[in-house]
Amino acid sequence: MNRSIEQTLLSLLPTHNAELPQPLVDLAGSLLAQSRHRASTLKSDEEIARPYACAHLACDRLKISLNLPPIHPRPPVPPRIYKRLYNHLDNILPSSSTGVRSTSGRVRTPSAKLRESGISPGGSSLPSRATPNKDQSLAASRSPSTNKTGTPSKLGRPIGSVPHKRSTTGLPPWIRPSLGFLCKVLDDSKIGRTVVAGMESIVMPHGRTTSDEWVMGNLSSLLGSLYLYIWGSVSMPEGVDEARYVHVRKEIVETLNKARRTISIKGVDEGDAWEGWKEIHAADIDNAALRINRHGWLESDWAKSIEDLIQKDREDESGGEGNDDADNTQSGPAKRADIMFQDRYDFLSEHKRKEYAIWKDGIIGRIQDLERGADAMEVDS
């Protein structure tokens, strides 16, 4: 169980670059065990997120005493379900579980326990944040160019420039500005966060830079392919319109290549700002899509948020959520994360039937051609 808990904690703390504090791992495991006793009958979709919510609770309860880095939750279920589960577990699991009860009856918090052992939460025995180097320290004290009145000058920034903020996710500085430029040009900003989550999951799995040389050498095509996949899933959930798909792919390629010439990232050297970027073509997008499918990156937790985007898009089109039960009754079985009623498994859908009919006609035509060829050979002989 510890291995699974540690993986979950690392996904919640992507910027944590050292070994996880043992009190955090112990508390997450303790909360999970207590939740199975105090909340033994959860709904099936809530049960999926039980370990994740317990790990999230542990991070929230120890973030101050252990000086944890920022928490970035990406739950494996829709936000509405996860929020309800998190609040429920937070209410039923006692806050005293963040400490260890001693034989004298008093509660010892992790920080108190460490002090008694002669170790402070910020001491060398616990992971601490990296000490900034000279350049980082000087960068923090430098102020932007000012005019005579001391206010920041707005005259020196070229059109399209983006003030650089040091990434907390490990992604190269050009990723987010280029994605923002792409969303603006294609007028589809709602999928931006999901694309970033996908890039973080592939480039920085568990908060550490991937060792996959292909990924680091094809960041541009990876970004374009993820954008195209998520856009297609949301815009064409019933099936791909090939002409529209090809048109949008061409726009993505042109826009990403244009981003390099249009965007200037301030606060970082040109070489560092665009590290890993390279010009792409339509074939690069297709090759990246094959790589994504082959490695199963679309099966990770971040990809589950695509279903939320599709659902939100449908709600926007219908003018609101309406009655969930009524919608499910009219449209067939509910497509939840924990059941088999998913579009990819719906082999009797209208789209799948059309594909089968085309395939069948092609096979029958080939059989007829082979039979005619065999008859002709018999006549000649």
Residue pairs with C-beta under 8 A, 6 or more apart in sequence:
1 29
1 32
2 25
2 29
4 51
5 25
5 28
5 29
5 32
5 51
5 55
6 20
6 25
7 206
8 28
8 51
8 52
8 55
9 20
9 24
9 25
9 28
9 55
9 58
9 59
10 16
10 20
10 206
10 207
11 74
11 206
11 207
11 301
12 52
12 55
12 56
12 59
12 71
12 72
12 73
13 20
13 59
13 68
13 69
13 70
13 71
13 72
13 207
14 72
14 169
14 170
14 200
14 204
14 206
14 207
15 69
15 70
15 168
15 169
15 170
15 207
16 68
16 69
16 127
16 207
17 127
17 130
17 207
17 208
18 127
18 128
19 127
20 127
21 62
21 66
21 110
21 126
21 127
23 62
23 66
23 110
23 113
23 114
24 58
24 59
24 62
24 66
24 68
27 58
27 61
27 62
27 97
27 98
27 110
28 54
28 55
28 57
28 58
28 59
30 97
31 54
31 55
31 57
31 58
31 89
31 93
31 97
32 50
32 51
32 54
32 55
34 93
34 97
35 50
35 53
35 54
35 89
35 92
35 93
36 50
38 92
38 93
39 50
39 88
39 89
39 92
42 50
42 85
44 336
44 338
44 339
45 77
45 81
45 336
45 337
45 338
46 77
46 81
46 84
46 85
47 338
48 76
48 77
48 337
48 338
49 75
49 76
49 77
49 81
49 82
49 85
50 85
50 89
52 73
52 75
52 76
52 82
53 75
53 82
53 85
53 86
53 89
54 89
54 93
56 71
56 73
56 75
56 86
57 86
57 89
57 90
57 93
59 68
59 71
60 71
61 95
61 98
62 68
62 98
62 110
63 71
65 109
65 110
65 111
65 121
66 110
66 111
66 121
66 126
67 121
67 122
67 126
67 128
67 129
69 129
70 168
73 82
74 197
74 301
74 302
74 305
75 82
75 301
76 301
76 304
76 337
77 85
77 304
77 337
78 304
78 307
78 308
78 311
78 337
79 308
96 107
98 109
98 110
99 107
99 108
99 109
99 110
99 112
99 113
100 107
100 108
100 110
100 113
101 107
101 108
102 108
108 116
110 121
111 121
114 120
114 121
114 123
114 125
114 126
119 125
119 126
122 128
132 140
139 267
144 152
144 153
145 152
145 153
145 156
146 152
146 153
147 153
157 163
157 266
158 264
160 262
160 263
160 264
161 263
161 264
161 265
161 266
162 177
162 180
162 263
162 264
162 265
162 266
163 266
163 267
164 173
164 265
164 266
164 267
164 268
164 273
165 267
167 173
167 175
167 176
169 196
169 200
169 204
170 200
170 203
170 204
170 207
170 209
171 196
171 199
171 200
171 203
171 204
172 219
172 273
172 274
172 275
172 276
172 277
173 265
173 268
173 272
173 273
173 274
173 275
174 259
174 260
174 263
174 265
174 273
174 274
174 275
174 276
174 277
175 196
175 199
175 219
175 223
176 196
177 259
177 263
177 265
178 223
178 256
178 259
178 260
178 263
178 277
179 192
179 195
179 196
179 223
179 227
180 192
181 255
181 258
181 259
181 262
181 263
182 227
182 252
182 255
182 256
182 259
183 189
183 191
183 192
185 251
185 255
186 231
186 248
186 251
186 252
186 255
188 231
190 234
190 309
190 312
190 313
191 227
191 230
191 231
191 234
191 309
194 230
194 302
194 305
194 306
194 309
195 223
195 226
195 227
195 230
197 302
197 305
198 226
198 230
198 297
198 302
198 303
199 222
199 223
199 226
200 302
201 297
201 300
201 301
201 302
202 210
202 215
202 222
202 292
202 297
203 209
203 210
203 215
203 216
203 219
203 222
204 210
209 216
210 216
214 291
215 222
216 276
217 276
218 278
218 284
218 287
218 288
218 291
219 276
219 277
220 256
220 276
220 277
220 278
220 279
220 280
220 284
221 280
221 284
221 285
221 287
221 288
222 288
222 291
222 292
223 256
224 249
224 252
224 253
224 256
224 280
224 284
224 285
224 288
225 285
225 286
225 288
225 289
225 292
226 292
227 252
228 245
228 248
228 249
228 252
228 285
228 289
229 289
229 292
229 298
230 306
230 309
231 248
232 240
232 245
232 248
233 306
233 309
233 310
234 306
234 309
234 310
234 313
236 244
236 245
237 310
237 343
238 349
238 350
238 351
239 351
249 282
249 285
250 282
252 285
253 280
253 281
253 282
253 284
253 285
256 280
257 279
257 280
260 274
260 277
260 279
265 273
265 274
292 298
297 303
304 337
307 335
307 337
315 321
315 322
328 334
332 341
333 339
333 341
334 341
335 341
335 342
335 343
343 349
346 352
